[in-house]
Amino acid sequence: MEATRTPYFDGFPGVQSPLFDPASVEDSRLPPHWARVWKLHGSINWYQNSVGDVFRSTTSEGRDRRVIHPSHLKHEESRRMPYLAMLDRLRNFLREPTAVLVLCGYSFRDGHINDTIAQGLQYTRTYIEYVLIFGNLENCPRAIELAKDHPNLNLLALDGGIIGSREVEWCRTVTGSALELPGGAISWCAIDEKDEAALQRGQCRLGDFAVFTAFLSSLSRGTQPTEHGVSRGS
């Protein structure tokens, strides 16, 4: 993010050896153009010293250990900092009535995060979540279960998705009036190669992080969609 000169805050105030500050995670008093980066599962540049302080650094003494949380945490481990503080921040965000959460690259293998997401979907019906899946829909069975029980959870996979608890495929007719998403997010091919005007099947590639970032970059530059078509559930 420094390479793109994007200002951000990750819960570690300081310069030489920034220490994790749980209170700052809850504080929303940041300039509007700042980004917030919460690494729920830790990071390769987080360390914990002998007295239990968690700090961010590019180097570490041999006795310091990296703070990287596995996907499956025991109950007592899930109550530790900074995992607990960041999970609470996510929980509070999901309670906002106008919250919109976009997930890209999450496997739904962390039970604590899954429970937090499910509670948010149940607690705040106006909160909307979009899950961008890399590959086919069948690769995320746990996400499918949640989406079928919660209509405000939408899954967008390569071969189809779940929108409003209803499973859909990306299909369109060439003669239909629609829009093409920028950044190569949607690609189309004819189901019947002999009939180019027949139904076409699409692939939603937003689950590919490179495509997703290109899509966001197109939006930030004000790129306008072109008139060729957009995915529609059939």
C-alpha positions as CSV (number, residue, x, y, z in Angstrom):
1,M,0.0,0.0,0.0
2,E,3.0,2.3,0.6
3,A,4.0,1.7,-3.1
4,T,0.7,3.2,-4.2
5,R,0.9,5.9,-1.5
6,T,-2.3,4.7,0.1
7,P,-2.6,5.9,3.8
8,Y,-3.8,3.1,6.1
9,F,-4.0,2.1,9.7
10,D,-3.6,-1.5,11.0
11,G,-3.9,-1.2,14.7
12,F,-0.1,-0.7,15.3
13,P,0.7,2.9,16.2
14,G,4.3,3.8,16.4
15,V,7.4,3.9,14.2
16,Q,10.4,1.9,15.3
17,S,8.5,-1.1,16.8
18,P,4.8,-0.4,16.6
19,L,2.9,-2.1,19.4
20,F,-0.7,-3.4,18.9
21,D,-3.2,-1.2,20.5
22,P,-6.7,-2.8,20.9
23,A,-8.4,0.6,21.7
24,S,-7.2,2.1,18.5
25,V,-8.9,-0.7,16.5
26,E,-12.3,0.4,17.8
27,D,-11.6,4.1,17.2
28,S,-13.2,5.4,14.0
29,R,-11.6,8.8,14.1
30,L,-9.5,8.5,11.0
31,P,-9.5,10.8,7.9
32,P,-12.1,9.5,5.3
33,H,-9.4,8.8,2.7
34,W,-7.5,6.4,5.0
35,A,-7.9,2.6,4.7
36,R,-8.1,0.2,7.6
37,V,-6.3,-3.1,7.4
38,W,-7.3,-5.8,9.9
39,K,-5.3,-9.0,9.6
40,L,-7.5,-11.4,11.6
41,H,-5.1,-14.4,11.2
42,G,-2.0,-12.4,12.0
43,S,0.9,-11.6,9.7
44,I,4.5,-12.7,9.0
45,N,5.7,-9.3,10.3
46,W,3.9,-9.5,13.6
47,Y,5.9,-10.8,16.6
48,Q,5.3,-11.4,20.2
49,N,8.1,-10.8,22.8
50,S,8.7,-12.5,26.1
51,V,6.3,-10.3,28.0
52,G,3.4,-10.9,25.6
53,D,3.5,-7.6,23.7
54,V,2.6,-8.0,20.0
55,F,4.5,-5.6,17.7
56,R,5.0,-5.1,14.0
57,S,8.6,-5.2,12.6
58,T,10.6,-6.2,9.5
59,T,13.2,-7.9,11.7
60,S,13.0,-9.8,15.0
61,E,15.3,-11.2,17.6
62,G,15.5,-14.9,17.7
63,R,13.5,-15.3,20.9
64,D,10.4,-13.5,19.5
65,R,7.8,-15.6,17.8
66,R,5.7,-14.8,14.8
67,V,2.0,-14.2,15.4
68,I,0.1,-16.2,12.8
69,H,-3.2,-17.7,13.9
70,P,-4.3,-21.0,12.2
71,S,-7.8,-21.4,10.7
72,H,-8.8,-23.7,13.6
73,L,-8.3,-22.0,17.0
74,K,-9.1,-23.5,20.4
75,H,-11.5,-21.5,22.5
76,E,-8.7,-20.0,24.7
77,E,-6.6,-19.1,21.7
78,S,-9.5,-17.3,20.1
79,R,-9.7,-15.0,23.2
80,R,-6.2,-13.7,22.7
81,M,-5.1,-10.4,21.2
82,P,-5.0,-9.2,18.5
83,Y,-7.4,-11.9,17.1
84,L,-10.1,-11.0,19.7
85,A,-10.0,-7.3,19.1
86,M,-10.1,-7.6,15.3
87,L,-12.9,-10.1,15.5
88,D,-14.9,-7.7,17.8
89,R,-14.3,-5.0,15.2
90,L,-15.7,-7.2,12.5
91,R,-18.7,-8.0,14.7
92,N,-19.4,-4.3,15.4
93,F,-19.1,-3.5,11.7
94,L,-21.7,-6.1,10.7
95,R,-24.2,-4.6,13.1
96,E,-24.3,-1.4,11.1
97,P,-27.6,-1.3,9.1
98,T,-26.0,0.0,5.9
99,A,-22.9,-2.3,6.1
100,V,-21.7,-3.9,2.9
101,L,-19.0,-6.6,3.2
102,V,-17.1,-8.0,0.2
103,L,-15.0,-11.1,0.8
104,C,-12.3,-12.2,-1.7
105,G,-10.0,-15.2,-1.0
106,Y,-11.8,-16.4,2.2
107,S,-12.2,-20.2,2.4
108,F,-14.9,-20.2,5.2
109,R,-12.7,-22.7,7.2
110,D,-12.5,-20.5,10.3
111,G,-15.4,-21.4,12.6
112,H,-15.1,-18.2,14.7
113,I,-15.3,-16.0,11.7
114,N,-18.1,-18.0,10.2
115,D,-20.1,-17.7,13.4
116,T,-19.5,-13.9,13.4
117,I,-20.6,-13.6,9.8
118,A,-23.7,-15.7,10.4
119,Q,-24.7,-13.7,13.5
120,G,-24.3,-10.5,11.5
121,L,-26.5,-11.8,8.7
122,Q,-29.1,-12.8,11.2
123,Y,-28.9,-9.7,13.4
124,T,-28.9,-7.1,10.6
125,R,-31.1,-8.0,7.7
126,T,-30.2,-4.9,5.8
127,Y,-26.5,-5.8,5.9
128,I,-25.4,-7.2,2.5
129,E,-22.4,-9.5,1.9
130,Y,-20.8,-10.5,-1.4
131,V,-18.4,-13.5,-1.5
132,L,-16.1,-13.6,-4.5
133,I,-15.1,-17.3,-5.0
134,F,-12.1,-18.4,-7.0
135,G,-13.1,-21.3,-9.1
136,N,-16.5,-23.1,-9.2
137,L,-19.3,-22.7,-6.6
138,E,-18.9,-26.3,-5.3
139,N,-15.5,-25.4,-3.9
140,C,-17.1,-23.6,-0.9
141,P,-19.7,-25.9,0.6
142,R,-19.8,-24.0,3.9
143,A,-20.5,-20.7,2.1
144,I,-23.3,-22.4,0.2
145,E,-24.9,-23.6,3.4
146,L,-24.8,-20.0,4.8
147,A,-26.1,-18.4,1.6
148,K,-29.1,-20.7,1.3
149,D,-30.1,-19.8,4.9
150,H,-29.4,-16.1,4.6
151,P,-30.8,-14.2,1.5
152,N,-28.5,-11.2,2.3
153,L,-25.4,-13.4,1.6
154,N,-24.6,-13.6,-2.1
155,L,-22.0,-15.9,-3.7
156,L,-20.3,-15.1,-7.0
157,A,-18.3,-18.0,-8.4
158,L,-16.8,-18.8,-11.7
159,D,-19.6,-21.0,-13.0
160,G,-22.6,-19.5,-11.1
161,G,-23.6,-18.2,-7.7
162,I,-26.3,-17.9,-5.1
163,I,-28.3,-14.7,-5.1
164,G,-31.0,-14.1,-2.5
165,S,-30.7,-17.8,-1.4
166,R,-31.4,-18.9,-5.0
167,E,-28.8,-20.8,-7.0
168,V,-28.1,-19.2,-10.4
169,E,-26.0,-19.7,-13.5
170,W,-24.4,-16.9,-15.5
171,C,-26.3,-17.0,-18.8
172,R,-27.5,-14.4,-21.4
173,T,-28.8,-14.1,-24.9
174,V,-26.8,-12.1,-27.4
175,T,-29.8,-10.1,-28.4
176,G,-30.6,-9.1,-24.8
177,S,-29.9,-5.6,-23.6
178,A,-27.3,-5.7,-20.9
179,L,-23.9,-4.2,-19.7
180,E,-20.4,-5.6,-19.6
181,L,-18.5,-5.3,-16.4
182,P,-15.1,-3.5,-16.7
183,G,-11.7,-5.0,-15.9
184,G,-12.4,-8.4,-17.5
185,A,-14.7,-9.4,-14.7
186,I,-17.1,-11.3,-16.9
187,S,-16.3,-13.5,-20.0
188,W,-18.8,-15.1,-22.3
189,C,-18.8,-18.0,-24.7
190,A,-21.6,-19.6,-26.8
191,I,-23.1,-22.8,-25.5
192,D,-23.8,-23.8,-29.1
193,E,-20.8,-22.8,-31.2
194,K,-22.9,-23.3,-34.4
195,D,-25.5,-20.7,-33.3
196,E,-23.7,-17.5,-32.2
197,A,-27.1,-15.8,-31.4
198,A,-28.1,-18.6,-29.0
199,L,-27.7,-18.6,-25.2
200,Q,-24.3,-17.8,-23.9
201,R,-22.7,-19.0,-20.7
202,G,-20.6,-16.6,-18.6
203,Q,-17.7,-16.9,-16.2
204,C,-17.5,-14.5,-13.3
205,R,-13.8,-14.0,-12.6
206,L,-14.0,-11.6,-9.7
207,G,-12.8,-14.3,-7.3
208,D,-9.4,-14.0,-9.0
209,F,-7.8,-11.3,-6.9
210,A,-5.9,-9.9,-9.9
211,V,-9.2,-9.5,-11.8
212,F,-10.9,-8.1,-8.8
213,T,-8.2,-5.4,-8.3
214,A,-8.4,-4.6,-12.1
215,F,-12.1,-4.2,-11.7
216,L,-11.7,-1.8,-8.8
217,S,-9.0,0.1,-10.6
218,S,-11.4,0.5,-13.6
219,L,-14.1,1.9,-11.3
220,S,-11.7,4.3,-9.6
221,R,-10.6,5.7,-13.0
222,G,-14.2,6.3,-13.9
223,T,-14.3,3.7,-16.7
224,Q,-17.8,3.3,-18.1
225,P,-19.2,-0.2,-18.8
226,T,-19.7,-1.0,-22.5
227,E,-22.9,-2.3,-24.0
228,H,-22.3,-6.0,-24.6
229,G,-23.9,-7.8,-21.6
230,V,-23.8,-8.5,-18.0
231,S,-24.4,-11.7,-16.0
232,R,-27.9,-12.5,-15.2
233,G,-29.1,-15.4,-13.1
234,S,-31.4,-17.8,-15.0
